[in-house]
């Protein structure tokens, strides 16, 4: 059996684990283990690829704004096209739009909404609101950036290495991951839908994290909106669609509790959505190219859990990002790196006040 030693062992190779690994690498020796053969296999590879700074509770909006600042800096320094502007148009009844719209959205007349998104049928909605501060993101490129950045700074990334045992002796951890034995001072639980299960394996009480299904599909359409036009979202959470280089991305926006696993679309879900979209748009969907389901895991509060466990100081939570994983990833990675190392937030370019506020809001129960 191969033995490894590190300061921090990160369990989970999605956007949460990889972004932390790249943020933490300059300060600590890090090993990251992923149970699947590829990184980002589950939820992180099944994202809608849309970052909405006005979406979610205030602590998450702050982390999203910080993430966008960080990604902007990365783009400037590397030339990587990590984000592109892509507005969001909210449509529905007067009551639903009023209830769902946030301060970043401006009401738009139906005529303007139809001009922005001419595939909408005029009688399909009463009101609309537009958020122009949103961006699309290349999630594959972002995952690869973090993987390469972490690797360049010495992080060892192991795939096909599920954690099967973990023991804490008061000073550090002995963990079995795949065929390797790993000694670490701290274990970071970034295991997504499996985070509570990993905690239980480590002898740590769960946080009540619930995986929720979210299905999407890429479809071909005779009247597909051009790339660059807004994402359209129903204010009653019944659907969204947006242009995609391969066609149109559509989703029924479901949030159905699920067991952790390799989630797949329920039979008929995508077909029913295609039928519904035919009544509200002129997209003219002709075929489904591919469909998938991801698991958006969250606590009852809707906030992620980030920080050392209250009863196990060697166990660090980095889970429950729900639908905010990519859009908060760099902000949460900064927060976690500060909490794990005691680094000065200014060394990361972060605001100490914002870090302190986020640490309080996202601490473990």
N, C-alpha and C positions, 0 to 999 in steps of 0.2 A: 504494500500500500504506500502511495506517495504521500509524504507529509509536507505541509506548508505552514508558514507562520506569517501573520500580518497584524497590523494595528486594528484594521476594520474589515470585517467580512460582510459584504452586501449580498443579500439573498434576493434575487430577482433581476432579470435583464431587460426590463421594459424601459420606458422613458424615465421613470422615477429613479430606478437603480443606476442607469447609465449617466443621467445628468448629474447625480450625486457623485458618481465615481470620477467624472471629469472635474467637478468642482473641488473634490476632496484630495485628489491625487497630489497636488503640490504640498500638502500638509502632513499626509499620513501614508503608510504603506497599506495598500488596498487589494483585496481579492474580491471579485464578483463572481457569483455562481448562478447559473440559469439551468433549470430542470430540462427545458426543451433543447433541441439540437440547434436552434437558431434564436437569436436575440429578438425581442419584441414580437414574439410569435402570437401572443393572445391579444389583449386589448390594444396594445400600442400599435400593432399593425392593422388595426381595424377602426381607425379614427376617421372622423368626418373631415379632418384637416382644416378646421376653421377655428381661428382664435378670436374671441369676442370679449374685449376688455370690459364691457358693461355687463357681462353675464355672471350671475352668481352673487353670493353674499359679499359684503364689503372687504373682508380679509382676502378673499380670492380675487376680487377686482384689483386690489393693491398688488398682489403677487403676479397677476397677469400683466399689469402695466410694467412691473419690474422685468418680467420675462421678455416682453417686447423690447425694452431698452437694451437688455443683454443681447438678444438676437440681432438687433440693429447694429450693435457694436461688432458682433461676429461677422455680419455681412460686410461691414465696412472694411474690416481688417483682412478678411479672407476672400471676398468676392463671391461667397456661396449664396445662391438665391434661396434663402431659407423661407422668406415670406414674400407675399405679393398682396397688394390691396384687394379686398373683396368685401363689399358692403353686405348688410343683411336687411332684407325687407320683411317686416312682420305684417301679416294680413289676417283678417277675420272679421267678426262682428265688432260693432262699436264697443260693446262691453268687454269683450275678450282682449281687444287691442289695448284699451285703456288700462286693463288690469295687468297685462303682460309687459307693456312698454316701460322702458326705464328712462332715466334722465338723459342718457346719451342719444336717445332716439328722438327724431323730430317727426311730427305728424306730416303726412303727405296726402294730397288729394288723390282720389282714385285715378284721375287722368294721368298724374305724374307717375303713380305706381304702374299703370299699364304701359306708359312710355318706357319706364325702366325695365319692365318685365312683360313684354307683349304676349308671352305665352299664357298669361293669366286670362281667364274668361271674365268679362266685365261684371257678370252677375254673381261671381263666386265669392265676393267679399264686400263688406260695407266700409271698412276703414283700413288704413295702413300707416306704418311708421318705419322710418329708415335710420339705420345706424351706419354711418360712413367711416367709423373708426376701426373697423374689423379688418382682419387679414386672413388670407389662406396661407397654409404652411406645407412645405414638403416634408412630411414626417419621416420618410425613409432617409432623406438627406440629413435631417436633424439627428436621428438615431445614429447614423454613420459618423457624423461630426463628433458626437459625444464618445462613441466607441473609439475613434481614432485619437481624440484628444486624451482620453483616459489611458489608452495604451501607450501613447507617446510619453506620458508622464509616469510610466511604470506600473500601471494597474494590470494585474493578471486577470483575464476574463476567461472563465471556464463554462462551456456549454455542455449539455447532456450530463449535467451534474446535479441531480435532485438531492436535496438534503434529507437524509434518512435518520439521523440521530444528532442530538446536541446536548451537551452537558456543561453547566457552569459551576465552577468550584469556588466562586467568590473573588477570584482574581482574573479569570479569563475563561474562554469557551474552548471546548474540544468538539468539533463538528465533523461529521462524516457527510461528504457530498460526492456522489458518484463513487469512484474508487479511491478518493483522496481523503486524508485526514487533515483538517485545518485547525490550527490554533489561532485564536484571535482575542484581542482585548474586548472588542465590542462587536455585536452582531446587529446589523441593520436589516429590518424586515421590510423589504420593498417588493413583496411577493404578490401584490395585486389581489385578485380574487381569492388567493390562497393565504393571505396574510394572517388571518385568525388561526388557520390550521398550522402555519409555521410557528406562531406564538405558542400554541398548545404543545407542539413538539418540543419547544424550548422550555416548557414548564411555566409559561407566562399566560396570565388570564387574557382572554380575547377582548376586543374592543367593540364587539357587536357590529362588525362590518358585514354588509349585505351586498352580494353581487347582483346587479340588475341588467337584464338583457337589453340590447339595443341593436336592431337589425338595419342593414343598409344593402344597397345593390347599385351596380353600374348597369345602366340600360341604354339601349340604342333608341333614338327618337327621330321622327321626321322633322320636327320643329324644335330641335335642341337649342337652348340659349347659348350664345357665344361665350367663350371663356372670358372672364373679366366682368360679366354681368352679375348682379347680386344673387346671393343665396336667398331663397324664399322660404319662410318658416310660418306655419300656421299658428296663430295665437292660442288655439286650443290644444296645441301639442299633438295634432293628428298626423302631421307630416312635415318634412322639409325636402327641398330639392335644390341642387346647385349645378352649374355647369362643371364639366370635368373634361379633361383632354381626351378621354376615351368615350365620352357620351354625356350622360347625365347621372349624377349620384342622387339617389332617392332614399328616404328612410321613413318608416311609420312612427318613429319617435317613442316606441314602447319602453316602459321601465318596469319589467316583470322580474320579480325575485327569482333567482336561479342558484343551483349548486355550482361551486367552482368546477370548471371543466372546459373542454374544447367546444364552446357553444356553436350551434348551427341554427339557421333559420327554421322556424316552425313551418310545416307544410301549409301553403296557402297564404302566408303573411305577405309576401312580396306581391303575389298575384292580386290580392285584395287591394293593396296600395296602388298598383297599376290601374285597377278599375276606378278607384277613387280619384286619382289624378286626372283621369280622362274626363271627369265631371267638372273639374275646376281649372284645367289647363288645356291648351292645344298642343301639348308636347308630342302627342302621337307616338307613344312608346310601342316599339315593334318587337323588341326582344330583350330578355334579361341576359346580359353578358356573364355576370357573376354576382353572387350574393354572399353575405357573411353576417355573423352576429358577434358582437363583442360584449364584454361584461364590465359595466361601470360600477365599481365597488365604493360604497360610502357608508358612513355612520348615520344614525338617525338625525343628527344635527345637520347633515349635509356638508360638514367641513372635514377636510383631511385630518389625519392624526400624525403629528410630527413631534418627536421628542423622546427622551429617555422614559422608559416605563417607570411608573411610580414605585413599584415594588421590586423591580429588577434593574438596577442601575447599569448593567452591562448589555441591556437589550434596548434598541432604539427603533421606534416606529417611524415608518415612512410609507403610509398607506392611506386608502380611502379617498383618493383624488377624484372619484366619481367621473363626471364628464369634463373635468378641468385639468386632466393630466398634462397634456401638451402645453396648454396655455399658461399654466402656473409652474412649469417644470424648472426653469432656471431660477425663478424666485424662491421656490421651495428648496432647491438644491443649495442655494446660498444660505438660507435659514438653517438647513440641516448641517451644513459644513461648519457654520459658526457654533451651533449647539454641540457638535461632536468634538470640536477641537479647541473651542474657546478663542478662536481667531478674532481679531478686530474686524468688525464688519467693513470698516473703511478700507482694509486691505483687499477686500473683494469688490470695492466700489459700491457697497450697499449702505443704506441709511440706517444707523443704529436704532433710531426710533421706530422705524418700520419693522426692523428685525424683532425688536422687543414686543411690539404689538402682535406680530404674526405668531411669535412663540407662545404668547399667552392664549391667543385664539385657537391655536391648533394643538395644544398640549394634550397628552393622553388623558383619558378619563380616570 
